[in-house]
Amino acid sequence: MTDTLVGIAASPGLAAGPAVRHDGAADEAVPAAESVAEASQRVRDDLAARASRASSPEGRAILEALVQFAADPELVGGAEAMVDGGTPPVDAVRTVAARFAEKLQSLGGYFAERAPDVVDIGERMVAALEGRAVAELPRPGYAHVLVARDLAPADTATLDVTEVLAIVTEQGGPTSHTAILARGLGIPAVVAVRGARDSTDGQELIVDGDLGEVHIAPDAALTTALRERENRRRSRARTVTGPGRTKDGEAVKLLVNVGTLSDASAAAEADSEGIGLFRTEFLFLARQDEPSVDEQVEAYSHVFTRFVGRRIVVRTLDGGSDKPLPFLGLGDEENPALGVRGLRTAVGRPEVLERQLVALASAAARTGGQPWVMAPMVSTVAEAKWFAAQTRAAGLPTVGIMVEVPAAALRSRQLLAEVDFASLGTNDLAQYALAADRQQGELGSLLDPWQPAVLDLVATACAGAAQIGRPIGVCGEAAADPALAAVLVGLGVRSLSMAPVAVADVRALLADVDLSTCQRAAKAVAEAPSAADARQSVWATLQA
């Protein structure tokens, strides 16, 4: 009889293959580093080499950030100081790395996202000091399902997509690095699967990234049914092209997320209708000074040129005390996720936003692009009104807001009366609605975008937008899940932004269902007691 394990659906799709476990152990001996500084350099060299062969733009960006962490003075200098005081190097590195990670975790937000990275860097330095090779992902030479307790960012970023059919982990959540990178690569993934590593190497698995299920030693009937479902999905994804729409012709714009200049070049080749989220903070992070207006104009022009004639939605700087932006002059906060972030940073430093708007307007004039400009973390009518006035005064006529906090969702009609459009950020909306830190792996089930309470807020936001005729979209991770995309359309969303690799599957599913089916799927979610029940009910509705 087939044994089925249930976790969190982290990346959609279906894949079958033999299990290959990754235990993180490495027995190969190498010459030991003679100092903390040498260990740091070895780690940096290794990560830089991995970055050069990263399997995706997201992976390359993560590895490049890890290189910086491996050189961080607080980590390296702190460990060297302990060694000078008589502490053995291995103990010093582990102690300082643990302290650094705890500090980042306590800060929340962007800093908390980096805490596991610091732990991983520390262990890589320890391996260098002890003369051990860093554990590599298994490469058995055949296609397989990778099963692990968890995956370090440096591992996930260099996955061989020709061999790794799917990912199953015992830890993690829908916003973990593993989940985000798997979606970017188009690899099915199920995370937070208890007992996943109990499967033995070579045991046949079917990973259902749509329903969050892992079938161990599936019987012939189940295998046939699931393969038929996957074959239909792939066939439709290949044959359905062009603008997004439902079976009965309801238009749903399918857009892509862009976070770096290299992302833009790759995303421009996708069969999409434009950019639904251009994250401009890549220009601002990991630097001591604010980028100049000229520097910003060049970067924005690079992106706009590739999308002239298509929609371009730009999010202004989403920074604050939970992101390393020293030039903003913000102090430490007890809870940065609830502090000065997003548009709130412009209260104390309005000139930073002013310069960014000038740069965006200049890039638009230079390229002929017509950006829709939206602000992150808008909570009140006053904030929406102020941002709209600033943006229009800069010569940018189409203004929007991000709906990321329950207050904005509940009062969407009033906020949207001040602007032209809105985009829902489902990751933060889940975090604030369920009081669950996005980086706490054990809270992953609460952060599932299928949580009915989160979708209730989406429904409320859409209803408010509809009352005054404002378009509203989704640019959070929820948009990349084809079944959830149908639910969002049923709730009133009319644009979806996602990783380029996800567009074909979302387009294909929407083309197979009419608007009334999407609305029935939305109703099924509203009546579901849990995220798992909601997912099951929606799939049953879509396949009826």
C-alpha positions, -999 to 999 in steps of 0.1 A, spaced: 0 0 0 12 35 -9 24 55 21 17 92 18 34 120 37 19 155 39 38 187 41 36 222 27 33 227 -11 63 249 -18 67 248 -55 40 234 -79 42 205 -103 46 168 -101 77 146 -104 85 110 -98 119 93 -92 141 75 -68 149 91 -35 185 103 -28 191 115 7 214 143 16 227 140 51 252 169 49 282 146 58 316 148 40 345 125 48 370 138 23 401 153 40 417 185 28 446 206 42 434 225 72 432 263 72 458 277 96 438 307 107 403 322 108 412 346 81 424 318 58 392 298 65 372 329 56 391 333 24 386 297 14 348 300 20 347 331 -1 366 316 -29 343 285 -29 311 305 -28 323 328 -56 330 297 -77 296 284 -70 280 317 -79 297 315 -113 278 283 -120 245 291 -102 214 276 -118 194 308 -117 197 346 -112 182 342 -77 207 316 -68 236 337 -81 224 367 -60 222 346 -29 257 332 -33 271 367 -39 255 379 -7 270 349 11 305 359 -1 300 392 17 289 375 49 320 353 49 341 385 50 319 403 76 342 420 102 318 411 130 321 374 122 357 372 111 371 399 134 351 386 164 364 351 160 400 363 156 396 383 188 385 352 207 414 332 193 438 360 205 422 355 239 430 318 239 398 302 225 404 274 200 396 287 164 368 262 158 351 271 191 356 308 184 340 306 149 310 286 162 305 309 191 306 341 171 285 327 143 258 316 168 258 351 185 257 368 151 228 346 140 209 352 172 213 389 168 199 388 132 171 366 142 160 389 170 159 418 145 133 401 123 126 409 87 155 410 62 181 404 90 162 373 102 163 359 67 201 360 69 204 342 102 206 307 86 232 320 61 255 330 90 252 296 106 260 280 73 290 303 67 303 294 102 301 257 96 319 261 63 347 280 81 348 253 107 351 226 80 381 246 66 398 248 100 393 211 106 405 200 72 372 187 60 357 192 26 324 210 26 295 185 21 283 187 -15 249 177 -27 248 141 -39 253 137 -76 244 101 -83 245 106 -121 208 99 -127 176 118 -122 163 117 -87 142 133 -59 165 151 -34 154 144 2 170 164 31 165 177 65 169 211 50 191 227 23 215 255 28 211 285 4 245 277 -11 233 242 -19 200 251 -34 215 278 -55 236 253 -74 211 225 -79 217 206 -111 182 209 -127 190 181 -152 193 156 -123 171 170 -94 135 162 -103 120 175 -71 129 185 -35 115 172 -3 127 186 31 117 180 67 121 216 76 114 250 59 83 270 49 67 285 18 90 316 20 123 297 27 152 300 3 146 264 -8 110 272 -17 117 304 -35 146 290 -55 126 258 -64 98 280 -78 124 300 -97 138 268 -112 104 252 -119 112 222 -96 83 207 -76 90 210 -39 73 199 -7 87 212 26 80 206 63 75 169 57 79 150 89 97 117 85 108 124 49 143 111 55 129 78 67 126 68 30 156 48 18 179 57 -10 165 44 -43 129 41 -30 105 54 -56 87 87 -47 61 108 -63 63 145 -52 31 164 -56 40 201 -53 4 211 -60 -11 193 -30 19 191 -8 20 153 -8 49 128 -10 39 93 -21 63 66 -11 64 34 -33 32 45 -51 10 17 -66 4 15 -103 -31 30 -102 -19 61 -83 12 65 -105 -9 63 -137 -35 88 -125 -9 113 -114 12 110 -145 -19 115 -167 -26 147 -147 10 159 -152 11 151 -189 -21 171 -194 -6 200 -175 27 199 -196 8 196 -228 -14 226 -221 16 247 -209 33 241 -242 3 249 -264 -14 278 -246 4 311 -253 -3 348 -254 -22 370 -230 -37 354 -199 -74 348 -199 -99 323 -185 -117 298 -207 -146 322 -212 -124 351 -221 -119 370 -188 -86 388 -191 -59 382 -164 -26 399 -170 4 375 -165 34 394 -154 69 386 -141 89 396 -110 123 413 -115 148 418 -87 181 425 -105 193 437 -139 202 402 -149 166 392 -140 153 418 -164 173 405 -193 161 369 -188 125 379 -179 121 400 -211 124 368 -231 94 352 -213 60 351 -228 46 376 -204 26 409 -205 53 428 -186 66 433 -151 43 431 -121 70 438 -95 103 455 -101 121 454 -68 143 485 -69 161 479 -36 188 458 -53 204 491 -60 204 502 -24 213 471 -4 247 461 8 262 496 4 271 525 27 258 553 5 227 560 -15 230 554 -52 231 586 -72 203 597 -94 224 591 -125 232 555 -113 195 549 -107 186 563 -141 210 539 -158 196 509 -140 160 517 -145 166 525 -182 182 491 -186 150 475 -174 125 498 -191 141 494 -225 135 457 -224 98 461 -216 87 491 -237 51 485 -248 44 462 -219 33 470 -183 61 479 -159 51 480 -122 79 495 -101 80 493 -63 99 522 -47 125 514 -21 114 488 3 140 494 30 142 504 66 157 493 99 151 457 89 174 460 59 211 472 59 207 507 46 231 528 67 226 560 47 190 562 60 204 568 95 178 546 112 185 532 147 179 497 160 143 487 168 128 461 191 106 447 163 117 459 129 89 440 111 65 464 129 88 494 126 101 520 101 101 502 68 88 507 33 72 540 27 76 549 64 113 556 58 103 586 37 89 604 67 124 610 81 143 610 48 118 623 21 147 633 -1 156 597 -8 122 590 -22 123 623 -41 155 614 -58 142 579 -67 111 594 -83 132 618 -103 153 590 -115 123 569 -125 108 598 -144 141 605 -162 144 568 -172 108 568 -185 115 599 -206 147 584 -219 132 550 -229 96 556 -236 86 532 -209 55 541 -189 61 528 -153 33 522 -128 49 533 -95 38 518 -62 48 523 -26 54 494 -1 39 491 33 11 516 30 -13 514 59 -34 546 59 -53 569 36 -30 597 45 1 577 34 -16 568 1 -26 604 -5 9 618 3 27 592 -19 3 599 -48 10 636 -46 48 631 -45 48 607 -74 25 627 -97 45 658 -90 75 640 -103 58 634 -136 48 598 -130 10 597 -135 1 561 -127 4 556 -89 -3 526 -68 2 510 -34 12 476 -20 -15 460 2 6 440 27 -10 448 61 -45 439 72 -53 476 77 -48 483 40 -69 453 30 -97 462 53 -98 498 41 -89 492 5 -117 513 -10 -107 543 9 -70 539 2 -75 531 -35 -96 562 -39 -63 581 -37 -44 561 -62 -48 542 -95 -41 506 -87 -29 482 -59 -9 450 -57 -12 425 -29 19 412 -12 7 378 1 39 369 20 38 399 43 0 398 44 2 362 58 29 372 83 9 401 98 -25 384 96 -14 353 115 13 369 137 39 345 123 75 355 116 83 346 79 116 332 89 105 308 117 105 275 100 83 258 126 56 284 117 56 274 81 21 261 81 8 295 93 26 312 64 10 290 38 -7 314 13 -36 290 12 -46 300 48 -83 309 45 -78 340 68 -52 354 44 -75 348 14 -104 364 33 -83 396 34 -75 393 -3 -113 390 -9 -119 421 12 -92 441 -6 -106 431 -40 -142 440 -30 -131 475 -20 -111 479 -52 -141 468 -73 -164 493 -56 -144 522 -71 -132 505 -103 -96 502 -94 -75 472 -107 -58 450 -81 -32 423 -86 -10 399 -67 28 399 -68 35 376 -38 45 340 -41 8 329 -42 6 341 -79 29 313 -90 6 285 -78 -17 277 -107 -46 264 -85 -43 294 -62 -41 317 -91 -76 305 -101 -88 313 -66 -73 348 -68 -91 354 -101 -123 342 -85 -118 367 -57 -114 396 -82 -76 397 -89 -69 406 -125 -31 406 -127 -7 380 -114 31 385 -112 55 356 -106 88 340 -116 91 337 -154 92 299 -152 58 298 -136 39 318 -162 32 289 -186 15 267 -160 -6 295 -146 -17 305 -181 -26 269 -190 -47 263 -160 -66 296 -163 -73 288 -200 -90 255 -189 -114 271 -164 -141 297 -167 -147 326 -144 -176 309 -126 -154 279 -118 -128 303 -103 -155 319 -82 -166 285 -70 -130 277 -61 -129 310 -41 -161 300 -23 -145 266 -14 -116 284 3 -139 306 22 -157 276 37 -125 255 44 -113 252 80 -76 250 71 -50 256 44 -48 219 36 -86 216 33 -87 247 11 -61 232 -13 -79 199 -15 -113 215 -20 -101 238 -48 -84 210 -67 -116 190 -65 -135 220 -78 -111 226 -107 -111 190 -118 -149 185 -116 
